[in-house]
Amino acid sequence: MLTIEENLDSTIRAPQRHKEELVKFVHRPVFRHVLFNGSNPMSRPFSTNVATLSAVVGSLDIQKDPYVHSLRSQLARAMKGSADYHRIDQKLSKVIQKEDSFTHKGLRDFARTADAICQDLGVWAADWYVWEVIQHAKRAANPFNNIISTWKNSEKAYLLKIIESIVVSPVSYYPDDIVEECSGKVTALIETLLAEKLDAEAENEAYSALVFVQRRDTVLALAELLRSHPFTMDQFRFGCLLGTSDSSYRHSFLDITRFMLKDSHQDTLDDFKIGLKSVIISTAVAEEGIDIQACGSVIRWDLPPNMASWAQSRGRARKKRSTYTMMFERGGQDRQNVLKWQELERQMVALYNDPLRDLVVNKFQDPGWDKDDEVLEFRVPSTAYKALYDAGLLNEQLLPITSLVEPHLEEEVKEMLKDVEQRAGFANVSLQVDPWKPQDTQQSTCCISCQIYLPKNEGPILYQPGQPPIPTYLKYLHSVELSDERIEQARTYTKMLFWSLNGSRMVWDNDDFAYLFLPLNIDNDDLWKSRRKWLSQHNKSTGASNADEYFANAQKFGEAFSYPTDLTLVRNGFQFAKGYRFVRWRYDSLNEEEELELRKYYSRFEELEITYPLLVVEPLPARSNFLVPIPPSKHKESDLAAKVVKSIFLLPSLSAITLLSNAESQYAFLLPSILRSLTCSMTVSSLCNTLFAATPLNNVSPSLLLTAVTTPVSGERTNYQRLETLGDCVLKYIAGIQIMAEYPLWHEGYLTKRKDHAVSNVRLAKENIKRGLYRWIIRDRMLGKKWKPNYITTDLKIVEVKKNERYTLHSEGVNGIKRQKKEQELSTKVLADVVESLIGAAYLHGGFDLGYECAKFFDLGLKWEPIPTRIQTLLSHIKHGDEYPSQLSDVERILGYIFQRKQLLIEALTHASYEHDSHNTPSYERLEFLGDSVLDIVVTDILYHAPGKNYSPGHIHLRRSSVVNGHFLSYICLSLSTITDATMPGLNDAGMITLLPETHDIRLWQCLLHSSPRVLEDQRNTAVRFKHLKDDIHDALASGGIFPWADLIRLQAPKFFSDMVESLIGAVFLDSAGNIDTVRSVIAKIGILPILERIIKDDVDVLHPVSRLSMWASRHDKKLGYRFEKEKGKVTCVVMVDGKEECRCTEVYHGRASQEEVKFMAAELAIKIFHLRDVDVNYTLLKKRAPRRREKTIAETGTNAAV
């Protein structure tokens, strides 16, 4: 060391300041040694392949070598006595004497190496080595092969003839053969590896090791032996490192061993870094000068030749609790060298740790220089910084909050830093508006005289079972005065229609309906008029109740009118008994079975007299809401045809005929559905004429508005769910632009927090209530069997009472009927969803401009300016530079977009760690915030409009998540590249200098501007994992039926990969002045949209395995849990269902990313066990909970109740 100091004109000294802290990060390995028995000279191991090789090599005749023939030819052509003649003659003599031709020397080296491997590793390794080298030599010696270009064709032919005469056999991979034919040294190495692995696993660490070997051929043979040995083949993953000289002028037979490596030098290192290989067998190349991670164990198979090699190889064992093991032959003298090196190192350590040693004074040093003057002390108040960070006053980079830079925003920042307010479950709001109620009770015209707007006068389409859809039309004619005699006529007719089917839920004396109906040809229906006149006279004579005004006793009616066959509805009694559809009269006697069934039907009558004719009837269709299309049946047509409606027999004396014609019966059945549709349309008209009257929202299509305010619970054909999903993305996109432009100094964390406050469900619900929008939310459900008409002068409500539930009624109404309370609870989630759905409807109708106006209408606590204005504000903050990094053009080629403002692209590529920026460019975080919402809206818009799909919100979310999640975007980032020309001058095969064509593959992730060693390491490791997984991911995305969640998660890509993609999208958006079409083309160019289109086209299964398992558990009321166990350097995930272990998966632990990976694997295994990907087990079914038994309800009207 003193010599080194003298040469360097310096003093080597260990730092004294902070020495204790520095020592914490220095882990000296534990020195160990292993003794093995060397080979016995008296009983050398015998290898058949080595013996055969040696025999053939020993019989070679140098005179037959083509090189000798070539020299003899040259000598014959040379002039005797000349310098060339003497030079060639000497060369020929030397070759013959030493037998030093390419072929003979190479084969002798081959035989010596094989024998050395046999003695060092054992018979199996030697046999394998001879077999493999000969097979590679045959391929290399083929005259049509150019594996090694420096071999001459004559040499190849001569060599091929020789090796063809060497009869060798391939090795046996039978475990017992391998174990028996190993040397004692190999056995000792295997025992050492297994013991070291157990020690590492006992500390819950993954095991990694470097084994240093002197000869490259031994590296190859030892690696193959360990890969095949039964004790190590399943315990370790082996790799090889050799010298990497690629000189085309090397001329040695054993150069062919370079082609025996299965993996390249860099691939092996990369796999070792990420844990795909756990043990590397290496020559001295791994001692220094290459980038390789610290190992837990270093083993010297061959002892180091000098102290430098000893110290450098030991330095690879830098992990905590690492070991450095040397293998010594029993009885050998090599240990003395190691002891000498250890003593020399001890002396060196003592010298550079001696604080009393004088420094070497530099002759150029200022004599007045005082070393203490150079000591600078800087104390960081870490406790204070931690307190500020915990209080939320510092960001992730420990920078102060923005209010210190912008004092006028201090209060706003404090509000923003608060947690988003938690949403209450329900809010008390008034009832839904009734558009049939007159706004002015003194008006002289009836409410129905008000015009109802319907596009093209088209009413709802009605869907009846077994019939084609029925279109309806509504045409406004004129107003009707209250004095018109047709009013009373229409009131009577309307009452007849409603009472005939819904009388049980009506009050006879109340006929002040909100709507009246009258057919155009009412005066032409003399037949049914006469029948109803007969019934009226009969009821007066018998004193019948008004409730039976339109129900005639079937027997008396039949006797009076000769049993007519144009009847429609029959009830099995009076007082609104169960209704049936009339089929015919039966005059024939019943058979024994039919009579038994009839008596069973009337079992309440002990002595039943059967009189003829009987009524033959069928049950009425259960369907009563005809606005919703009939879902396609899953049954076969043959099964439907075989299903016959069973007829029922009724006694006329105990039955009632409803005196309605066939047309009137159809009106009675269909009118509630028509009125329901009109009610919804009028509700939207009311919304437009009041709340939206003076706003641009008044121009939105009524059909879109109707969908936007219709809740799922209403049971209508369409509801707001899809619009809400779209509107949510539109709102976040618009709000993000507003916030980003309003706060130019805020980082991504602040922007996200501010946006979360603005678009939270709590905020949206409050804005809904503030404007009274809830009054127009259609949330009541039409139940045909509980339907009743609207009245003008009463608020009569039918109340459902569940068991053990009390319902409060108050306020006297008409005829003593009490009115229901004018208030109800409404979910705040519904209130928020309607706001978002209205934004979605506005966007569909008028694009982002109208979407902006809708968002602005609800305020949300933001300062609003048009989107183009906000974009110009953002662009105005961009600084223009003169010099730009060279990789900008590469990125532009990758994106297929040329930036007008290069500084935006620089910002999109700048990591927060970047230190070499003369323009103080901010990091990509703000652009990533913008790009995230831009990507979301582009993808959501495509999914919303996917032809023929009509995706539900859940399916939109699933497919959107598959292409905007961090794992997928990281894959996109890793896969993007461009080819650049790298042609350089060089030597061609003829040894002439020429331009050699070459290209470089520039990856997008390599263009990230950063100054972080950690980022660099993460980039390299992720790129290695990508190389192994990219083909599987590509194949799954291109043609697979299941989205490759597993392989994407196994990439374990850090967040900055996906951030790059989003920030670049944000940069393109701003540079194009907010042109979504331009952004869409870039998203398509980088590959996101083509994959999304295939997901849509081929219905790729994109449901995440963890989500699939959770939905299954929820549907079946199972308690699902995941338990993690870490031991022996591995992490295990156990899937628990109802406290019982169902399955487990184990992987090597590499941090949180590998924990996520093993959780995914366990979920996949559980899915296979539970057969959750079987036929008919899809997302929709998984979402549905198992049906539960419903409680009966009571319809209450006044004092009468019916179950």
C-alpha angles and dihedrals in degrees: 000000000000089000090052091050091051093050092048093042089228145098122249110219135160114240113260099191112087088357093145091054093046092050089061089069096046114085114187110202123243109252115231135169133205125205122210135178114250124221117285111244088212094056108032115183113259123223119189093206092049092048092050091048092049092049094053093045091050092055097053119122114217091205090069094055113116090225090060090048089051092051092048089052092050090048092051091053094046122091112253113249094021123123091249090052092053092044093051092043092053092047091050092049092049093049093049094045096047096028084228101158121133094256100040095043092044093051092047090051088049092052093046091049092049091050091049091051089049091055095041104039105015141251098300094055092046093049090049092048095051092047094048096045092050092049091051091044091055091054093045093047093053106115091221091055124083100191091130109024096193093067110098119227092242090053090047092052093048092046093047091053091052098046091046087062093054106093108204134163130223116249125258116246092199106131096232092052092052094048094047095048097051124106123241089251092058090049090052091049092051092049089050093050093049093047093048090049092053091050091051093048090049086062089047092247132132113248123238129169145179119211113196117211126177103216123056092217090055089052091057095045095044092049092051091047093052092045090055101036111109092226096055108023093088097031102057141027110222132208135176133226121193136164110291103215108148097181110153090207097067110117110192132123093225090057084093089075087074087073093053093076111107094202133035123251093255094043091055092050092047093049090049091053095054095041100253087120121038103182127041122195105205145170120227088288089091094054095084145344099047132092107250130148123247113272132220092223137024118191125189108212088176116033116249113265094221144007094266091057090046094052096042096050091045089053089066089069095076102133121110110271090013124158136215113206128189124194116222128186112233110259094015126136098221095098090072091065092051092050089051091051092048091052092048090051091049090055092048092051091050091052099050091042092052106106092191095066113111119243118242105251114228110230090222092053120117107253090219093054114123115200090213089063089068094055108104121186122202120176119199114206091225093168091056092047091050091051091050091048092049088051090056093245095119129054127227090280090053090247119148122262118271095249089075088060094038107031093182089066096053096108092042091052092050091052091047093052091058118099116266109267114260114245119244113229099235141011128206109241136162122265125278114278117263106220091194093065112100114243092211117042090194095058115125097219130068119256092245089064088073111100117248115208118225123164109257088351088282116154127194124304111240125213118206122180113263094008135092117256114286116222118209131200133201119202124183112227110168145303122286121219118227089236092061110117089222089070093073091041090052092046091055092046092048092049090052093053095046096040094050092064107014104031093118088070096043138076113235096218095050109083098147092121122180089228133030130202131204127169118230093233098043092130092060096063099090096147097062091037089059092048093051090046089054091051092049092053091045093051092050091052093049098037093238122179122265087239088072094052093121100028120088127191103258096222095049091042091051093048091049096048103028096254099294119210099212093086121128114181130037129180125204090231142340132286092061097307120177115304129227138182114254115240107168147305117272119213098169119094119258120250120239095268094047092047090050090052092048093051089049089053090053095038091136088073110074097196107034119184113204113213128181144272098046127200115248109204141165130213116267116249111273090226114097104156103075097178095082117075117245108256115238112265119245090210124097119257090243090057091050092049091051091052105093123186108242116236122229128210120223130187110238092218090061097040138078130219117218106224098224127120120235092261092047091050090053090050091050092052098043102037096078090057092046091048090048090055092047090049091056093046092048090049090058091046089052090051092051093046095050121020096023096033097111098032135085087248088077087076096057114115110270090226091056092046090049090054091045095057097039115100123213091241090064090072093224124154091256131023139180099266099100092041090049091055091051094042092051090060093043091051094049090047094050095040091048092055092047093050095043092053094042094054109037094169098050118107124226094270093057093044092052093048092049092049091048089056093048098048099034118129089242091058094045093048091050092050089050092053093042091059096038092239090144090076090071097045107116102224105141116101125226110231108180094206090054098039121127131172126264119253130205100215104036140052095210110168131186108226125210110213119196122205114287091005125126122210122199119222125183144158118060116257136185118318092004093299110140122230124237119246111272095230138072142174117259127187112254087218088063091048091053094042093055091055090052093045090053089053088050091050091049090050092051091049101042109008125235092328093063091037088056091050090052093049090047090052089063092047097204090199094285133125105244129214128156114277095245089053091051091049091052088050090054092047092051090065093059115110119214121224136194101220125049133185115267094238093068092087090050091053091048090054090050092051096040088228132108114214119226090196107046092186089069090058091048090052091049090055098042117107119206090248095059111123105172100076119122093186097056090237113190118237122264094261097102092047089047088054089054096041092053093061093040092053090047094053094046093050094042092050091053092048092046092054097038104144114252095356109090089188118208118235090260093054092045089052093049095050094041091050091052093062102032100045119111096247093056095042089050089054089051090051092049093048097050117097144140132217118237129190113250101171111164136174115264147140118289126208090277091055093250124135111246141142108283113206112232136159134201125216106223112200121209092232090056089063093065111120108225143135100207123116088200092057090048091051091047091050093053096045093047091048088055092052089046091054090056096044105033097090094051092046092047093049092049093049093044101045112352125115096218125058109247098241091147097058093040091055091046088062086074087199116182117240096256091074093062091037089060092058094048094045091051090051089051091049092051089049093054096040090053090050092248098311104164092190090059091048090049091054091052092048088052092047094055091051106254099111097046089056091046090050091053091048088055096042098046098033092237113199102248100165110128111240093232090051092046091053093046092051091049090051092048093049092052096039092245124155106233124194142164123218122193124208122189119197140134091015091301135104123219126197117204120197110217123195116187089343093306124115111242102172144338138207130197133202137166108276116242099158135283093327092062089047090057089047094053091047089055091049091050091050090050091051091049090051090055092047092050093041091232093159093057122119115296093012096115139145095271093051093044090056094053116088121224110273118263129206112264125224119239118255132216123224106211125197117169109306097334121088131181126192 
